[in-house]
Every structure is written in structure tokens, then in C-alpha cells.
Amino acid sequence: MGDTSDTAAVYDLRGLKCPLPVLKTRRRLKDMHSGDDLLIETSDPLAGIDIPHFCREDGHTVLSSEKTTDGHRFLIRKGPVA
């Protein structure tokens, strides 16, 4: 990943099952400023579908998404407050 991930907050959600990764991501983003980046690490197999869907619904941007050996890694930019 690029330079953005170097300044992103890292949120380790490995070991949690659906729907917890999305719920915890939503709560974490709520406390962040618009334009802030959050790096999510998850082992939930459904996160590959759930996290991008949540971001589209809530107005956040998935800057990168990659499959890892034990799950997924997402770099999310918090969208503007509605």
C-alpha cells in the first residue's frame, strides 16, 4: 500500500465474526474526522463483502482492499458527515 496507510489508524478485528467487524468499524469511524483513514484487519470471511457494502451505504471510501493469508485488509477513508 501507499503512503496513506502509514498515517492511518490500525484497527485489528481479527477473530471477530459477522456482524461485529462492521459494527465495530462503524463505531470507530463515528469518532473520527471526515477524511481520516482507518486500516482494518479482519479474519471474517464475509468481511470481503460486508465492509465494502457498509462503506458504500454510509458514504465512506474503500481506498484499498486486499486478501491476506488469514482474512482481509481494508484501507477506508471516512466520508463527509451527512
VMD Tcl script that draws the C-alpha trace (Angstrom):
set ca {
  {0.00 0.00 0.00}
  {0.98 3.61 -0.43}
  {1.90 6.42 1.93}
  {-1.68 6.85 3.15}
  {-1.59 3.63 5.18}
  {1.45 4.91 7.09}
  {-0.71 7.55 8.81}
  {-3.92 5.50 9.06}
  {-5.20 4.28 12.40}
  {-4.99 0.47 12.53}
  {-7.99 -1.44 13.84}
  {-7.42 -5.17 14.43}
  {-10.73 -7.02 14.19}
  {-9.26 -10.46 13.57}
  {-11.11 -13.24 15.35}
  {-14.48 -11.46 15.24}
  {-17.37 -12.86 13.21}
  {-20.14 -11.12 11.30}
  {-21.70 -8.68 12.14}
  {-19.08 -7.48 14.67}
  {-16.43 -6.24 12.17}
  {-18.96 -3.89 10.52}
  {-20.49 -2.76 13.82}
  {-17.10 -2.00 15.35}
  {-15.88 -0.28 12.17}
  {-18.99 1.92 12.15}
  {-18.46 2.87 15.80}
  {-14.76 3.62 15.26}
  {-15.40 5.78 12.18}
  {-18.08 7.72 14.06}
  {-15.37 9.08 16.40}
  {-13.04 10.04 13.53}
  {-12.90 13.20 11.40}
  {-14.03 13.34 7.79}
  {-11.06 12.50 5.55}
  {-9.30 10.38 8.21}
  {-8.07 6.94 7.16}
  {-8.65 3.67 9.01}
  {-6.84 0.41 8.27}
  {-9.00 -2.61 9.14}
  {-7.57 -6.10 9.65}
  {-10.20 -8.86 9.77}
  {-10.34 -12.64 9.57}
  {-14.11 -12.83 8.98}
  {-14.65 -14.42 5.54}
  {-17.77 -12.31 4.98}
  {-15.90 -9.03 5.55}
  {-14.83 -9.04 1.89}
  {-18.48 -8.35 1.05}
  {-19.75 -6.65 4.22}
  {-17.13 -3.92 4.72}
  {-17.30 -2.51 1.14}
  {-21.12 -2.64 1.27}
  {-21.18 -0.80 4.60}
  {-18.80 1.85 3.22}
  {-20.98 2.44 0.14}
  {-24.10 2.73 2.29}
  {-22.52 5.14 4.80}
  {-20.57 7.28 2.31}
  {-17.04 6.12 3.14}
  {-14.40 5.22 0.53}
  {-12.53 1.92 0.37}
  {-9.09 3.11 -0.77}
  {-7.72 -0.42 -0.95}
  {-8.85 -3.95 -0.25}
  {-6.61 -6.97 -0.18}
  {-6.90 -10.60 0.73}
  {-4.38 -11.65 3.37}
  {-3.31 -15.12 4.48}
  {-5.79 -15.02 7.37}
  {-8.52 -12.69 6.06}
  {-8.82 -9.21 4.60}
  {-7.24 -5.79 4.97}
  {-9.13 -2.62 4.07}
  {-7.98 0.98 3.98}
  {-11.05 3.18 4.49}
  {-11.36 6.94 4.26}
  {-14.14 8.41 6.35}
  {-16.65 10.24 4.19}
  {-18.15 13.64 4.85}
  {-20.63 13.92 7.70}
  {-24.16 13.88 6.31}
}
mol new
graphics top color blue
foreach p $ca { graphics top sphere $p radius 0.5 }
foreach p [lrange $ca 0 end-1] q [lrange $ca 1 end] { graphics top cylinder $p $q radius 0.2 }
display resetview
